[in-house]
Amino acid sequence: MSAGSAVVTPQTFLSFDFSAKRVGVASGNSVTRSAAPLTTIRNEGDARFAAIGKLIGEWQPAALVVGIPFHPD
C-alpha cells in the first residue's frame, strides 16, 4: 500500500421506512454506495419491534436510517 492510500472499511446500513401498514427495510453498503430492498414487516403491535431487533442483530449495521413518508399511501 502506498503512503497516500487510505484503507476503506465497508459499512452496512439498515434503512427503515415506516407507514401505517408496513415497515419497509433496505440494506445499504458504504463501498458500493447503493441500497437494496431487504424485507417488509407488518406494522402491527409489538411484534414489529422484535422483527426489527432481529434484523439489527443479524446485520450488525454501522448505522440505522429511519424515513418518514410524506404521504399516507
BAPAKOL-234927 format. One line per field, with one value per residue (C-alpha): residue number from 0; residue in three letters; chain; z negated, y, x. Coordinates in Angstrom, 3 decimals, decimal comma. Each point is the difference from the previous one (the first is absolute). Last residue first. Layout:
N
nr <- NUM / ...
rest <- ALA / ...
kette <- A / ...
zz <- Z / ...
yy <- Y / ...
xx <- X / ...
REM end
This chain:
73
nr <- 72 / 71 / 70 / 69 / 68 / 67 / 66 / 65 / 64 / 63 / 62 / 61 / 60 / 59 / 58 / 57 / 56 / 55 / 54 / 53 / 52 / 51 / 50 / 49 / 48 / 47 / 46 / 45 / 44 / 43 / 42 / 41 / 40 / 39 / 38 / 37 / 36 / 35 / 34 / 33 / 32 / 31 / 30 / 29 / 28 / 27 / 26 / 25 / 24 / 23 / 22 / 21 / 20 / 19 / 18 / 17 / 16 / 15 / 14 / 13 / 12 / 11 / 10 / 9 / 8 / 7 / 6 / 5 / 4 / 3 / 2 / 1 / 0
rest <- ASP / PRO / HIS / PHE / PRO / ILE / GLY / VAL / VAL / LEU / ALA / ALA / PRO / GLN / TRP / GLU / GLY / ILE / LEU / LYS / GLY / ILE / ALA / ALA / PHE / ARG / ALA / ASP / GLY / GLU / ASN / ARG / ILE / THR / THR / LEU / PRO / ALA / ALA / SER / ARG / THR / VAL / SER / ASN / GLY / SER / ALA / VAL / GLY / VAL / ARG / LYS / ALA / SER / PHE / ASP / PHE / SER / LEU / PHE / THR / GLN / PRO / THR / VAL / VAL / ALA / SER / GLY / ALA / SER / MET
kette <- A / A / A / A / A / A / A / A / A / A / A / A / A / A / A / A / A / A / A / A / A / A / A / A / A / A / A / A / A / A / A / A / A / A / A / A / A / A / A / A / A / A / A / A / A / A / A / A / A / A / A / A / A / A / A / A / A / A / A / A / A / A / A / A / A / A / A / A / A / A / A / A / A
zz <- -0,998 / -2,980 / 1,963 / -1,168 / -1,229 / -3,044 / 0,504 / -2,578 / 0,761 / -2,372 / -0,336 / 0,040 / 0,525 / -1,944 / 2,743 / -2,086 / -3,246 / 1,809 / 1,906 / -3,233 / -1,681 / 2,924 / -0,242 / -3,786 / 0,524 / 2,590 / -2,435 / -2,366 / 1,725 / 3,733 / 2,627 / 2,137 / 0,912 / 3,506 / 1,294 / 1,377 / 2,701 / 1,373 / -0,698 / 1,786 / -0,856 / 1,190 / -2,847 / -2,591 / 0,369 / -0,494 / -1,201 / 0,422 / -2,275 / 0,697 / -3,066 / 0,759 / -0,624 / -1,163 / 1,540 / -1,283 / 2,289 / -1,693 / 1,304 / -1,120 / 0,618 / 0,692 / -0,156 / 2,112 / -1,419 / 2,506 / -0,541 / 1,170 / 2,447 / -0,116 / -1,330 / 2,514 / -0,892
yy <- 5,916 / 2,410 / 2,448 / 1,549 / -3,322 / 0,011 / -1,470 / -1,577 / -0,700 / -2,298 / -0,024 / -2,283 / -2,974 / -3,281 / -1,889 / -2,857 / 1,921 / 2,980 / -2,330 / -1,725 / 3,344 / 1,074 / -3,244 / 0,403 / 3,597 / -1,071 / -2,573 / 2,843 / 0,661 / 0,054 / 1,691 / -3,080 / -0,237 / 0,360 / -1,476 / 0,768 / 2,610 / 0,965 / 2,928 / 1,409 / 1,907 / -2,968 / 0,471 / 1,387 / -2,837 / 0,241 / -2,352 / 0,700 / -0,473 / 1,068 / 0,247 / -0,815 / 1,055 / 3,639 / 0,763 / -0,178 / -0,024 / -1,712 / 0,055 / -2,349 / 0,984 / -2,088 / 1,370 / -0,957 / 1,093 / 2,046 / 0,017 / 3,234 / 0,152 / 2,956 / -1,931 / -2,804 / -3,428
xx <- -50,409 / 0,303 / 2,184 / 3,293 / 1,363 / 2,314 / 3,421 / 2,274 / 3,650 / 1,864 / 3,776 / 3,041 / -2,302 / 0,294 / -1,924 / -1,424 / -0,526 / -1,520 / -2,311 / -1,096 / -0,652 / -2,198 / -1,994 / -0,386 / -1,111 / -2,583 / -1,408 / -0,950 / -3,294 / -0,611 / 2,156 / 0,554 / 3,676 / 1,348 / 3,235 / 3,469 / -0,275 / 3,412 / 2,276 / 3,017 / 3,137 / 2,079 / 2,474 / -2,428 / -2,508 / -3,737 / -2,706 / -3,699 / -3,016 / -3,576 / -2,219 / -3,611 / -3,608 / 0,051 / 3,390 / 3,569 / 3,028 / 2,940 / 3,571 / 2,729 / 3,604 / 3,076 / 3,508 / 2,981 / 3,344 / 1,932 / 3,756 / 1,527 / 2,863 / 2,392 / 3,027 / -0,427 / -1,389
REM end
